[in-house]
Amino acid sequence: MTKRNLWLELGDCEKLVSDGATGTNLQSMGLQQGKTAEEWVLERPQAILDLENQFVEVGSDFILTCTFGATRLRLEASGMGDRVVEINHQAVKLARQAIGERNIWLAGSIGPTGSMMQPLGPLSAEDARATFKEQAGLLAEAGVDMLVIETQFDLNEARAAILGVRDVSNLPLVVSFSFDRGKRTMMGVSAKDLVDLGEEMDLSILGINCGRSLEDNLAVLKEVRSLTNKAVWFKPNAGLPQVNEEGQSVYDVTPSMMGQAASEWIKAGADIIGGCCGTSPEHLSKIHAATLKYR
């Protein structure tokens, strides 16, 4: 099987499809609040595999590993720091199993550490770099095709993550921020800051994921595209969650609404599109359909 060339497809103006949400979909499958998705990588691997299979079946070009919270620092918070190797390796194995013989990119997901960087918090740049280096190394040795540093809020933590990844890998890299305050992140990062970071760190793919609303994320996307020709990874939430009578989080953007919005994302310059929190396989199917005219 000839491996697809990411840079060639992006250069040919292909519009590619990432996957949808991990945590919120697993919650709909029974993952209890307070329990991490990474615990299910070991305890209920079939559930992880079932979800990833669904994303494959509806047209994803990329599948992310269930490792968003699998840095050692993040795992220590849930008492699993000593299982960092096992969790990262198992998550890659499950995603690779879902992909099978299909020509789909396997992306290693790397989320924030969950700690504030100095001087606002206890985490030093050196320790942050080391924990990202460890996870990136584990994902790379397990066989991912690329790495995605996602849902970032803080430029300093993102820099530490990029440096940690580059200490151990030259795989294609996406660096994606969550603009959860509208057009800025919780730490005040703007679209221009993201573009400037891309220039400073020589990034090839800039990302926007999670966030507050489709409208706000679209505004950030338009600003990023006005400032750079770099490829853009775009995975917004399916709106904001509302808690129903059963205590479950319900997202207000329907699959049809998200499919219609995906056409706007493409016109605004997104190159790789998918969805974050609340994005089900049904949502992703509609997103995929929006890309077909660009292939």
NUZADREN-150650 format. One record per residue (C-alpha): x, y, z; residue in three letters. Coordinates in pm, whole numbers, plus 50000, padded with zeros to 5 digits. Layout:
N
XYZALA/...
***
This chain:
295
500005000050000MET/501415033749896THR/501235058850180LYS/499375090850101ARG/501515122250092ASN/499985148150324LEU/501935177450182TRP/501095167949823LEU/497375165549896GLU/497335198750080LEU/499315214449798GLY/496735201749550ASP/494055220049752CYS/492465188049880GLU/490045193650166LYS/490665165850415LEU/488585153050706VAL/489775146851059SER/487675127951315ASP/485175139151579GLY/485075140351956ALA/486515113452180THR/485465122552534GLY/481865132852471THR/481195102752249ASN/482645079152507LEU/480415095752769GLN/477405087652552SER/478695051652553MET/478825050652933GLY/482055067653040LEU/481225082753377GLN/482015118453469GLN/485255119853663GLY/486675090353473LYS/489185097353198THR/489015084152843ALA/492555070652889GLU/491295047053159GLU/489045030852899TRP/492045025352671VAL/493004998352921LEU/489664988853078GLU/487304990052778ARG/489444989552464PRO/486554976652252GLN/484625008852318ALA/487585029552196ILE/487885007251890LEU/484155009151817ASP/484205047251819LEU/487285049251598GLU/485745023951359ASN/482705046551326GLN/484865076451235PHE/486715055550978VAL/483455043750824GLU/482035078950776VAL/485065091550588GLY/487865103750818SER/491265109050655ASP/492795111651005PHE/492145092351324ILE/493485106451651LEU/494655083751928THR/492825083952261CYS/495815100252432THR/494735136352483PHE/495385133252857GLY/498225108152839ALA/501235128752940THR/502755115453258ARG/501785147453443LEU/498125144453340ARG/497985107253416LEU/499475112253761GLU/496425133153849ALA/494235102253801SER/496665077953964GLY/497935062953638MET/501325079353598GLY/503075045853613ASP/501075033653311ARG/502065061253068VAL/503905037352837VAL/501135011552835GLU/498375036752769ILE/500095054852483ASN/501175022652313HIS/497765006252355GLN/495955036852219ALA/498095036351904VAL/497474999051864LYS/493695003951886LEU/493655032551636ALA/495855012951396ARG/493454983651428GLN/490535006251335ALA/492395019251030ILE/493354984450912GLY/494464984650549GLU/492815017950473ARG/495065046450368ASN/494285069050663ILE/496715089850870TRP/497135079951233LEU/497645111251444ALA/498975110251798GLY/496935133552020SER/498845154252277ILE/496775176652504GLY/497795202452765PRO/499365191153091THR/496575205153308GLY/499065226053507SER/499785263153481MET/503225273853366MET/505525294853580GLN/505255322153701PRO/501465317453724LEU/501715281153832GLY/504155253953939PRO/505155239753600LEU/508585249553469SER/509365251253098ALA/511935223453145GLU/509475199853313ASP/506785207253054ALA/509215200452771ARG/510265167752933ALA/506715154652976THR/505785163352617PHE/509025147852494LYS/508185115452674GLU/504685112652531GLN/505735122252178ALA/508485096152191GLY/506045069152303LEU/503555077852029LEU/506265079151763ALA/507795045851861GLU/504335029951863ALA/503875040051499GLY/501825071851451VAL/502125090351120ASP/501925125351268MET/501445143651597LEU/498775168551703VAL/499415192151995ILE/495855203252060GLU/493545224452277THR/496375247452378GLN/495725279952569PHE/499185292452663ASP/501955301952419LEU/504635291452665ASN/503185256752713GLU/502755253052337ALA/506415262352284ARG/507445236452543ALA/505305210452369ALA/506765218352026ILE/510315216552159LEU/509565183852340GLY/508145168452024VAL/511095179851815ARG/513525165052067ASP/512365130451963VAL/510525132551631SER/510455149051289ASN/506945136651210LEU/504425161251060PRO/503075183051341LEU/499835202151400VAL/499695228151678VAL/496115237751764SER/494685263352009PHE/491265265452175SER/489795300452147PHE/487365294852433ASP/486945331852510ARG/485575339652169GLY/488465352851963LYS/491075346252231ARG/492115317152448THR/491745317552827MET/495345330352842MET/494695358052592GLY/496225342152281VAL/494855357351958SER/494745345551597ALA/497775367351523LYS/499645351951816ASP/499005317551668LEU/500285328551328VAL/503335344851487ASP/504055312551678LEU/503855293951349GLY/506535316551203GLU/508695315851515GLU/508645277751545MET/508535270551170ASP/505235251751190LEU/503565238450877SER/500015232951008ILE/498225256751245LEU/495095245451426GLY/491895258551582ILE/489885233851788ASN/487275232452063CYS/486305268652142GLY/483055285652232ARG/480915286551917SER/480985279351546LEU/480645316551476GLU/483595326551696ASP/485805298951560ASN/484915308751203LEU/485945344751279ALA/489295332151414VAL/489745310151107LEU/489165339650874LYS/491705360651063GLU/494305332851061VAL/493795327650687ARG/494185365050623SER/497585364150791LEU/499165331950660THR/499225306950375ASN/500065278150608LYS/497685248550619ALA/494895251650877VAL/493445223451089TRP/489925232451206PHE/487905212251462LYS/485275233251643PRO/482805220851902ASN/479235212751806ALA/478155243352002GLY/478125245552382LEU/476705217952602PRO/473415219952788GLN/472675195253068VAL/469445175753014ASN/467145160353276GLU/469275128953289GLU/472355149653373GLY/473905143853030GLN/475595170652823SER/473705177552500VAL/475155198752221TYR/472865221852026ASP/474465220051679VAL/472845191951481THR/474675170851221PRO/472875189350940SER/473805223151086MET/477425212751118MET/477475199750762GLY/476185233050635GLN/478755251650845ALA/481545229750705ALA/481015245050361SER/481695279150516GLU/484865265950683TRP/486165253950348ILE/485365287050178LYS/487105305350464ALA/490305285650403GLY/490335255250634ALA/492315226250486ASP/491625198050733ILE/488215198650901ILE/486515178151170GLY/484875184251505GLY/485695185851872CYS/483355182152174CYS/479865170452084GLY/480825159651731THR/479375125051675SER/479985101551381PRO/476705114951239GLU/478055150551252HIS/481275139051089LEU/479395121850808SER/477825155350716LYS/481205172650740ILE/482695146650506HIS/479875151750256ALA/480705189050243ALA/484265181450129THR/483375158749837LEU/483135186349577LYS/486745196349660TYR/488205161749589ARG/
***
